[in-house]
């Protein structure tokens, strides 16, 4: 046997090298250790090592690449089995994956997983196809984990730790298969690494740093029964590294020359600076090499492997080459033929499983809908970009951008623009539930606004009148000054000092041509004129006029109010007008008769929402919310304060009604709340500030924004949290909160989506008991009275049994869960019979 120690293979200034690994093709190798001011990885050419002529040839490079990206010492380098990637672990708490254009690492045989161990007592399994996605985190060790290794076909993973144990994990469910402790009871934590290794035939697992009779050994653990009655002895100090040659050798048997004997080769490195090479067919070492280095041996690597599929097919009854084309769980025995059929169907489908959402078609413009553009001589209010500076009580300044209006010199006393839309509407997503805003999907009303500029002092801040332009039209509705800054006080808490809060006023009239619903029924035109007739300097009349678009000169009805109209809303039956005198006036949209007497509230209305069912929701500029059932003339909510939701500098951006008439409040920081009429409190629907919500932000992106809950959580997408130290149950907590939120909004499509997402998460991460709770809830009691069973057959209109069948179709594609699938599918079949 010849040994060659090239002097040119070293790191700068002879810094220590902690790891070495040969590329699977055998044409290069990597070293990892210290270098410069941090960690260093060097890729070397093998040719100058094994060929003297290449070594002396200046045209053949010895060092191929040097990488100093790690900030601390590199402890381990490992090539993937296909040679496409190089993984490195370092003291800087990073695992880096290098592409060809920690304490220990190990690639799975199929290169789909990468196992890393760390001083935090854990082993992390990474998805090599979707870095940095984690497959599992193994935490049963109580000491630093210094070595990991895979069995040849990836059925088991072994890890060795300073807690005097070697643990073997099943890759089918990532649970612990065996714990070996006896050979390590006398060991102490004197080694930098504990690199164990599995034989290429899968029969033996050899550990590092074991003790037998007070002497250091490398313990042999047999795969059959995990027996521990053999070991490699002879080293004078602790064993640090074990590495099997990936080839399986054979030689003629002395008793029967025609039948060859197969054996494996193993190299062992120790702190005594020696290396021993062993064959499984011999009781003594093949060779012992002493005094090769000046310090401990920390890593060993062999050259590339040969073909071993024939052996694996004989021992494991499967081929390594083909076993990873499907699922990793293919090592398991399939007990149900339905499982095979489901996997075959899954493999045939190349498209990803996308959330099924009702197709949303943009409505086409209707020729009957007329949008009149203002003529040049109408002298409309022209918006000008300006800002308002406000002094806060603390002395700080707040700059508020505002849309102010200027009036041309030739402006007359009134100006008008017309918007004509249909009065009949069609509701989108009746199953999922949408929000009602007195928008075109709810009230298709034509609005004509005539307004006369009029200054009016605010008791808090003096500003010019503010106008907001109606989206999708040219109508301008003037809003009262002083609505940007308001005093909020909680009326039921005596002694509170006024607190200045900022609440954006929201115009409820938002008619967009893109959402107009076209019907053959007649259309109505609503014309609102403030200051229609002046009585005195301080008194004037405002006019509401309803007419058909076909005959605008002959109104259907008209009515007058003694105050300026600031906000209007309507549905197919009612018209609501909120005035400056703090009254809310309600009219029948067809006859013009008053539906209710004027309702008096405490302040100007900042936001209004009227549903088709006749529920009216208003939010005043002082932050108090009211809700009435106008059809029954009853109060639903009275003076509900939003003050508790305005944390910091949060402002209100929306106040709407869902399809089930639940009040929905949205804030500018992305938070959204619903007021529960049954619980009499606010219910949180979205909170981007919550780390639990942030942990699932990437999952929210996959849901169309047109759905109710997703539309409220759009701001959450930019706060995606990727902290790897989060507990595994955080995502499950997020999914459960999503399911409860969809039930509040009665969003059927999203409920189904998040339920399936929770099931898939439990199938991948567990625990099984939580998955069984979902299945038990859907299947219901196996025996009960017929009347009682009928009460629980649906969830928001979805059949429980249909949901269960859909979930079972997902479970049957996961081999580790085939028994659970069989259990519940048989119960479901019996209930159907």
N, C-alpha and C positions, 0 to 999 in steps of 0.2 A: 504493500500500500504506500502510495506517495502522497506527501503533503506539500502544499504550496501556500505561502503566506505573503501575498503581494504587498509591498510597503506603500505603494501609491494609493491603496484603498484606505483612506482615513478622512476624518472630518478636520476642519481647520484647527491647527495647533494641537493635533492629537486629542481632540475632545472625545469623550466617551460615546460609543455606539451602543444603543440599547436594543436594536431590533434589526433583523435582516430577513428578506424574503425573495425567493427567486421567481421570476415571471413564469407562468405556465408553459410558455413556448421555450424557455430555457435560454433565451438570447440576451437577457438582461436581469439585473437584480437590484433591489432597493435596500438602502440602509437608512435607519432613523436614529437620531440621538441629539446631541448638543452641537451647536455651531454658531459662531459669531455671538450675538447678544440674545439669542433665543434658540428655538428648535430648528433642526435642519433635516431635510430629506434629500438623499442623493440617489440618482438612478445611474447605475454602472453598466458598462458593456461586459458581457461574459467572455467574449471572444479573446481579449488580451489575457484573461485569466487562464484559459485552458490551452492557448496556443502561443508559444514563445515568439514566433515570427510576427504575429499580430501585436504582441506587446512592444516589440522594438520598432514597429512601423509607425512613424509619426503621423501618417494619414488616417490611421484608425483611432478614433476617439476612445479614451478610456472612461471619462465622465460624460454621460449623456445629458444629465439635467440636474440642477440643484435648486431646491425650493426651501425658502426661509420664511414661509408665511406663518408658521406657528410662533407664538410669543414665548413659549416655554419648552422644556425638553420633550422631544418626541419619544414616547415609550414603546410604540408598536407600529409596524407597517405591515399590511397584508394585501396581496393582489387578489382580485376576484378570480373565480375559477376559469372564467372565459378570458381573463387578461385585459378586459376593457377598462377596469377601474382599479385604482389603488386607494386603499383607506388608511388613514393615519390617526392615531390617538395621542394626545399630549397632556402635559400638566396644566395647560391653559384652559382645560375643561371643554375642549373642542374635539369633535371627530370630523375630519376633513375628507371629502371624497374627491379624488383626482381622476379626471377623464383623459384618455389618450385622444387627441384631435387628429386619551383615556388610559387605561392601564393595559387593556388587551382588546383585540378585535378578532372576529371570525366571520367569514362569509359562509352562508348556507351552500350546500352542494349545487343547488340550482341557481345561485346568485340572486335569488329573489329577496333574501333577507340578509341583514348584517347585524351581528350581535356585538354589543360593546359593554364592557364592564367598567366600573368606576369605584372611586373611594367612598361614594355615598351609599355603599352596600347594595347597589341595585345592578340589574342587567337590563339593558334596553334592546329590544328587537326593532330594527328599522326596516321599512319597506324600501328596498333598493330601487324599485320602479317609480316611487313617488316620494323622493326625499323632500322634506324631512318628516314624512308621516311615520308615526310609531305604530307598530303592530301590537306590541305588548311591553309591559314593564314588570320585571320579576323582582320581588322585594323581600323574599324570605330570609336572605342572608342577614346576619347581625354584625358582620365585619367587612372590611374592604374586600371587594371581589377583584382578584388579580389574574384570573385566567378563564377563558371560555373556549369550548370546542364543540363542533357538530359531529354527529355520527355520519357515516358515508352517504346515507340517503336522506338526511334531514328529518328523521323521525324523532330524534332526541337531541337535546342540547345539554351539555355538562358545564358546570361552573364551579370554580374552586376559590375559597375565600380564607381570609385570616381568622374567621370564626371557627376554624378547625373542622370544616365540613366540605364535602364535595356533593353537590346536588345535581340530580338528573331531572330534566324537565321534558314533558311531552309537548311536541309542537302542534298536536291536534287541538288541544284546548289550553296550552300553556300552564298546566297544573304540574305539581311536583310528582314525579314518578318514584324517586328513591333518594334517600339521604344517607351518605356514607360518612361516618364520624370516627369509628374505632381506630383506623390507622393513623389518625392525626391528633390523638389526645395528648401526646407528649411533644407536639410541635410548638414552636414559638414563631412569632412574626418577624423572622430575620431575613426574609428574601424580598427583593424588590418586585418580583413577578412570580406567578405560579402558573406556568404555561403547561396545561395538561393536553393530552392528544388522544384521538381515537384511531384505532387501527383501520386500514383501508378495507378490511373484510368485515368490519363491524363487530368482531368477536371480543375485542379487548379495549378497555379504556384505561390508560396509564396516567396516574396523577403525578404531580410534583410535590416534593417536600412531605414525605410521610416518615414515620419512625417505626422501627422494629427492634426490640431489645436494646434500645438506647442509641441505635445507629441510624443514619439517614438512608432512606430507601425511596424508590419510586413504586407506588402501589399499583398492582395489576388488578383491575376489576373486570370480571368476566360478564359478558352480556347475558349469558344464561343464568338467571337467578341472582345476578349482581353479587356473585361470590367474590371474596377478598382474601383468598388463602395463598396468593403468590405475590412476589415483589422482586424488583431489580435491586440488588445490593452491591456495595463495593465503594461507593463514593464516601469521602471522608467528611464532607460538609453537605449542607442542605441542597437538594435538587431544585433547580430553578426552572428548567425548561425541558420539555419532552416533545419530540416531533417524529411521527412515523413517516417513513418513505411512502409516497402514495402508490407505489407499485406493489403488486402481489407477485412474489417469486415462486418458482417451483423447481424441484430437483428430484432425481430418481430415488425411489424408496429402496433402502437396502434389502428388505425382505421381498419386495415385488418391483423389479426395475421397470416393468411396463406400466405401473401405476405411480405417477409422480406425486410428491408431497408438496403442498402449498404452504408458504410461510411468509411472514412479514418482517420488516426491518425497522428498528427504532433507534433513534439517537437521543442520548440523555446528557444534558449539561448541568454543571453544578457550580456552587460557590468555591469549590476547591480548584477552579480553573482547568478542569479536565472534562473530556467528552468520552462517553462510552457508547459503543454501537452494539445492539443486541439483535438476535434473530429469535423469532418465536419457536423455532425448531431446535434451538440449543439452550442448554441450562446455564452456560457461561457466556460472557460477552465475547463478541467476535473480535473486537479491538478496543483498547483503552488508550486514549491520547492525553498525555499529561503536559502541563507547563506550556500550553499553546499560547496563553494570554497572560497579561499582567494583572488581570482582575477577573471577577466572576463572569461566567458565561450566562448571557441573558436571553439569547434567542438562537434558534437553529432553523435552517431551511434546506429542503431537498429540491432536486431538479424536477422537471415535469413528469406527469403521470402517464401511464399506459392504459390500454383498454381493459376495463374491468366489468363490463355489462354482463358478460356470461356468468361471472361469479355472483353478481347481485341477483340475477334472475333465479339462480339456484338457491341462494340463502334467503332472499326476501320475496321470491316469487314475483319479481317485477324488475323492470329495466330502469336504470337511473336516467337514461336519455329520454324516455317517454313518460316517466312518471310525473313530470312537472308540466306537461303540456296542458293538463286540466287544473285540478285543484290540489293544494298541498295535502288535503285530507284524503287523497286517493290511496294512501297507505292503509286506510281502513277498509274493512269488509262491508260491502253493501248488503244490507239485510232486507231491503224492500225494492222490488223492481221499479216502483214508481220513482224512486230516487234517480236511477239511471236514466229514465226517460226525461226527467226534469233537467238533468245535467246536459243531456244531449240537445234538448231544445234551447238551453241557455247558451251552449257553445255555438249553435247555429245563428243566434241573434248577434249580429255584430254591432248593432246600434245600442247606445246606452239607454237605460231606463229613465225617461224624462217624465216629469210631472205632467199628467194630463189635465189640461185646463180648457174650458170652453173657448172656442175660437172667437176672438174679438175682431169684428170687422168695423173699420171706420165707416160711419154713416156717410152716404153720398149726399151732396147738397141737393136740396129740394127747390125746384123751380118756383113753388108756391111761396117759398120763404123769401121775403124781401128785406134787403139791408140798404137803407138809403144813406148815401154818403153826404156829409154836410156840404152845402154850397158855399162858395167863397164869401158871399155876402151875408152869411149867417152869423159871422163874428163869434165863433165858439171860443170858450175858454181854452187857452193854449197852455199846455204843461211846460213848466220850466224847471230844470234841475237846480235845487237849492238845498241848504242845510240849516238846521236850527241849533244853536248852542244853548245848552241848559246847565245851570249851576246846581249841583247836588248839595244836600245838607252838609256833606263832608268837605265841601270846598272843591271837589273835583269837577271837571267839565265833561259833559257828554255831548258829542256831536251826533245829531240825528238827521240822516238824509231824508228829505221830504220832497213830495211832488207838489209844488206850489202853482198857483194859477195867476196869470196876468190878463187883463182885459184890454182889448184894443180900444182906441179912442172912439171909434165909430160904433161901439157896441150898443145895441138897443136894450130895452128893458127886459126882454125875454129872448131866449134862444132855444131851439128845439132840434132834436135828432130823433130818428125813428128806428126801432128795431122790431121786426115782426117775426114771431115764431109760433109754432103750433101749440094749442092748449092741451092736446092729448099726448100722453107720454107712454113709453114702454120701459119697464124696469130691467136693467141688466143684472145678471147673476142673481136671480131670485133665490137660488139655493145657497150661494155663498154669502150673500148679504153685502150690500153696499151702503155707502153713507148718503144721506139725503141732505142737500144743501140749498134747497130751493133753486136748483140748477135746471138746465133744459131737460134732463132726464126726469125731472119731477114736475116742473111747472114751465110749460112752453108759452110764456107770455111776452107780448111785444110791449116794450117800455118806451115811452117818449117822455123826456125830461125837459122841463123848462125851468131854468133857475136864474135868479137875479142875485148878483153879488151883494152881500150884506155883512158888515162887520159886527161882531158880537163879542164882548169881552169875556174871557174865561176867568173863573175865580182863582185859578192856580197859575196859569202861564198865559201871557198875552202872545198870540200868534195870529197870522193871517188865516183866513178860511182855507181849509184843506179840501181838495177835490180828488177823488179817485175815479179813474176812467174805467168803465165797464169793459172787462175782457171780451174781445170779439165784437164790440160795437163802438159807436161814437158817443153814446150817451154819457153824460157826466153828472154824477150825483154829489152835491156838495155835502161835506161832513162838518159838524160843528167844531170850532176851534177848541183847543185845550183837551183834546181826547188822547194825546200821546202820553201825557204824564197825569197820573191820577192818584188820589189818596185811597188806600185800601185799609179798612178797619174791620175787624171781626166783631160783628154786632153782639154776639152772645158771650164775649169775653170782656167784662167791664174793666175799665182802667187802662186799656191798650192805647198807646200813643199812635197817631197816624204814621204809617210807613209809606214812603214814596215807592211806587212800583211802576213799571212800564208795561202797558198792555196795548198791543197794536190793535187799532180798530180794523175790523174786517167787514168789507162790504158783502152782504149775503147774495146780492144779485150778480151772478156770474154766468152770463149766457154766452156760450161759445158755439159758433156756427158748426164746428166739427162734431158736436154731440147732439145736434138738433134731430128730433124724431119726426119724420114726415108721415102725416095721415091725411085722408081725404076729407076729414071733418073740417068744419069751419074754423078759421083762425080769429084770434082776438088781438086787439091792439090796446095797450094800456098807456095812457098819457097822463103824466104827472106834471103839474105846473105849480111851483112855489111862487108866492107873492102874486097870485092871479089877480087879486083885487085889493088895493090898499084902502083901508078905512080911515086910519090915522097913521101918524108916524110910527107908532109902535104896534099897530094892529093891521093884520092883512089876512086874506083868505088863500088857502091852497086848494087845488082842484085835482080830483081823480076822475078820469074819463075813460070808459071802456067802449070800444067800437069794433065792428068787424073790419078786417083788412080790405074786404071787397068794397065796403062803403064807409070810408073814413069820415065822411062829412056828417053822417047820421049816427051819433053815439047810441049804444044800447042803454047805457045809464051813466050818470055822473053824480058825484057827491062832493061836498066841500068840508074842509077842516079849518079850524081857527089857528093852526100852528103849522110851521114848516115841516114837511115830511123829510125824514133823514134816511130811513131804511124801509124797504118793502120786501115781502116774500109772498109766494103763492104756490098753491098746488092746483089740481083740476077743479076744486070746489070752492076754495077760500082765497081771499086776498087779505094780507096783513100789512098795515102801514104803521110804522113807529115814528112818532113826532117829537119835536123839540120840547113840547110841554109835558114830556114823560108819560104820554099815553100810548097804548097799543090798541089800534082800531081794526076790527075784523069785519069783512063783508063777504057776502055770497058772490062768487065770481060771475055768475050768470044774471042774477036779478039786481044786484047792488044793494040788497037789503042788509042791514046790520045783523050779523050773527050773534054778537055779544055786545054789551055796553063797553065803553072805553075802559081798558085795564090800566090802572095807574101803578107805576113802579118807581123805585127810588132814584134812578139816574138814567141817563141816555143809554140806548141800546148800542153795544159795540159789535155784537154778532148775533145773527138770527138764522134759525133753521126750521123749516116747516116740512113735515113728512106728509106722504099721501094719506096716511091714516088719521091725519088731523092733529098730530102732536106738534106743539110749538115750543121751541127751545130758544131762549134768549140769554145772552150774557151782557151784563151792564158794564160800563166803563170802570166802575168801582170793583169789579171782580165778583159779583153775585150772580148766580145762575137761577133762572126760573124755568118751569116747564108746565104746560097746561095741555089737557085733552080738550081741544076746542069743540069737538063733536058732542062731547058729554058735558061740556062747561064745568070741568073739574080741574083742580090743581093737582099736579103730580109731584113737582118739586118746588120748594119755596125757599128762596134766599140761601142757596147752597154756595158757600164761599170757596173760591179756588186759591185762596191765599196760601194754604199749606203746601200747594204744589209749586209755587213760585220761589224756588231756591236760588239764591245768588242773583244773577242778572237774567233769569229766565223770563220770557215773555210768551203770551198766548198768541198762537198763530192760527188756530182753528177751533171752532166749537160746532159740532155737527150731530146729526142723529143717524144711527145705523138703521138697517132695514127692519130691525126689531125694536126700533125707537129707544135704543140705549144712548144716552148722552156720551159723546166722545170729545175729549179735549186734547189738543196737540200743542206742544210747546216748541220754541225755536231751538232748543238743545236736543231735539229728537225724541224726547219723552212723550208718551201718549197714555191717556187714562180713560177709563169708562166709569161712569157713576152707576153703581148697582142699586136698582130700586128695591131689591129684596134685602141686601145687606146694609143698605143705607150708608155706604161709604165708597170711596174711590178705589177702583181696581186697576192695577198697573198692567198695561199691555206692551209697552216698549220702554226700555231705559238703556241707552247706549253707555251711560256712566257705570252701569253694573258690570263687574268682570265676568259674572256668569253669562250675561247676555252677550258680551263681547266674545266669549269662547265659541259661540255658535254663529257669529256674524257671517262667516263664509258660507254657512248653510242657507242663510236667508237670501243670499244672492241668487240661488237657484229657483226661487219662487217668483213668478211674474208679479210685477208691481201693481198690476190691475186688481189683484185680490185684496180684500180688506186689511188683513193683518200685515201683509207684506207692504202695502202702501203706507202703513203707519211706521214700519221699521226700516224704511229706505235709508235713514240717516245712520243706521247701525252698521252698514256695510263698511264704512270707512274706519271703523274702530275694531277691526279684526284682531283678536288676541291670540298670539302664537307662543305663549310661554310654555316651555316644555316641562316646567316644574309643577304645573297645575295637576291636582289630583284627578284620577281617571273618571270619577263620578261627576265632574263639573259639566261635561257635555250632556250627560243624562239628566241633570237638574235643568239645564236649558231646554231640552226637548220636552220635559214634563210641563214647564211653564208655557211653552208654545201651545201645547195641546189644550191646557186650561184657557188660554187666551182665545183660541179659535172657538171654544164652546161659548165663551162670553159673547163673541161677535156672531155666533151661529154661522160660521164660515165652513160649509161642509167640505169643499174641495181642499182647503188648507188643513182641516182636521184629518182627513184621510192621508194627506201627504206627510204630516208630522207624526202620525201614528205609525206609518210604515217606516219612517226614518228612525223612530225610537226602537222599533222591532229590529231593524238592521243593525243598529248600534248595540243592542243587547246580544244579538247573535255573534257579533265580533268581539265584544268586550265583556259581556255578562253584566250582572249575575243571572243565573238561570231562574232564580226564584222570582225576580221581577218580570221576566218574560212569562212565566207561568201565571202570574197575577193578571196580566193582560189577557191571556188566552182564557183563563177561568171566567173573567168578567164578560168576555164576548160569548162564550158558550152558555153561560148562565147556569142555574141549578139544573141538575140532571133529573130531578123529580120535584114537581110542585103542581099546584092547581093550575088548570088551563087559563083561568082568568088572570092569575098573577103573572103567568109567563107572557101573556099578550102585552102586558104593560111595559115589559122590558125588551121587546123585540127590536127596537130601533133606537138609534142615537142620531138626533137631528135629522131624521128621515132616512138615515142609512140603516140597512138591515144588519144586525149584529152577526148573523150567520154568514152573510156575504162578506163582511169584513174579516171574519175568522177564516173563511175559505181563501181569501186573498193573502192573508198572512201565512197560512199553511203552504200556499204555493211558493212563498219566499223561503220558508223554512226547509222545504224538501230539496232545495238546491244546495243546502249546506250539509255535507255528510256527517259532521260531528253531532248534528241534531236530528238524525234520522229516527231515533227512538222516540223523541218528543213528538215528531211529526206523526209517527204511527199511533201514538197514544191518543192524540187529539183528533186525528182524522177518523179513527175508529169510533170515538165518542160522537163525532158529528154525524157519521153515517148511521149510527144507531138512533140518534134523535130524529134524523130524517125519515127513518123507517117507522 
